[in-house]
Amino acid sequence: MTMKRTISGRNGKGSLAHNRRAFETENVDKTRVHLNIKYCDENLKAVYHELFDSAVERYNVGKRNDRKITDYYEKIRQSKQEKLFHEVIFQIGNCTDTAVGTEEGKLAVKILDEYMKEFQKRNPTLRVFSCHLHLDESTPHLHVDFVPYVTGWKGKGMDTKVSLKQALKRLGFEGGSKQDTELNQWINHEKEVLAEIALQHGIEWGQKGTHEEHLDVYNFKKKGRKKEVQALEQEKEYLTAENEGLNCQIAEAKADIKQLEEEMARFQKDKETAEERSEKAEQELKKLEERRERLQPVMDYVSKEMKEYGTVKAILPEASTLERATAYRDKKIKPLFIQMKNKIAVMAVQIKELTKEVDGWRHKYQKTKQAYNQMQRELDTVREENEQLFEEKQQLQNVSDRYDRVVRVLGETVVDDAVQQDIQGQKTLEEKRQMEQMPTGSIHERLAWGSRKSEMENQQCKKNKTKNRGMEL
């Protein structure tokens, strides 16, 4: 016996720290964190070196220094066209019918696990570096983070580069309208793959309903209303799942902002500490320089005398009138010479040690200054990211305020009806678009498609005839 469940796939925010539970949001049950399944968690920069270092070397050959790529990771990080990586989140059911810990939830975990094991093989141009199956929230769901890239590129730039559009195109997905992008096509395809695996385990997803003919008007309308009710129930489940996803994104955004605020405070503290150390090092270096300046005349005098004469000129004591030359030399000259020699040797050693100490402090000061400058750059980057997150938070808050105002003015029932009508309209357009496209499979699938399309056209003709007959009456 099969059971129906929604299958959702959507873009994720890509909070790697939250995915690996480096920090926990309010919707995380800390007692179940150990149940999460980690498929991989690689360093993103290391993955970039693995994928693009050879291509960077090939690209830089013959290029001017100002056009060479020194850090491809940093180049993509600052790019406005591409992202460092993308994240998709897949989920079966919702917290009402497929909660964590229930039999349905365990079955969903098994299906998601089987789906993930073939993901990389199925999508070779999407390099997965981080993947986690979360079981510490209300519903089991899968976070897949990947770097989209293309090899053998013949256009502008490197022959191996980051490109979501080209990576998905290599997989056979070419975009159409704004609502039918390569990414949307690929996500829908992956949902179909997930649905096939789920069906093998007794979970059905997709449209239900049969084309029954020869029904009387009452039963036909009753059947139509039943289908509408079923469709609305499915849409309700879909909206519930999407709402859970939005709540999760909001919680992650709040946690990210809190983490950035803590990091900013820590960087500010480190900056103040570095400034104090730098100031202290400058003061000590200044003292050493002053001490060296005081000793410099002595050093210059000693060097000059030793260079010119090899000895130090000293003021000799005068000999007495009757003093012999031998006694004068042994008792006055030699002791004075030995004393001066010892003093000069001690002074030379001190000067050498002092010079070495000054050089050491200068090197230490330079390292401290470099560390301070690096910390200042990191602090500026964190401040920019914090400002960007604050702007995103303000945008989300504005959207939420406008939504609350609309609900307050029009009423919750009117707003829900409008949302349901819009979703149903989009769904109808998607079904019509899919029906108008002939499948590329076997001849049986094409014949079945032709039969369904012919049947829909006949039904439309009957409706038009009935409508025209009513107008004639």
Summary of the structure (lengths in Angstrom):
residues: 473
radius of gyration: 38.9
end to end distance: 49.8
largest distance: 160.8
contacts: 1216
relative contact order: 0.08
helix: 66%
strand: 9%
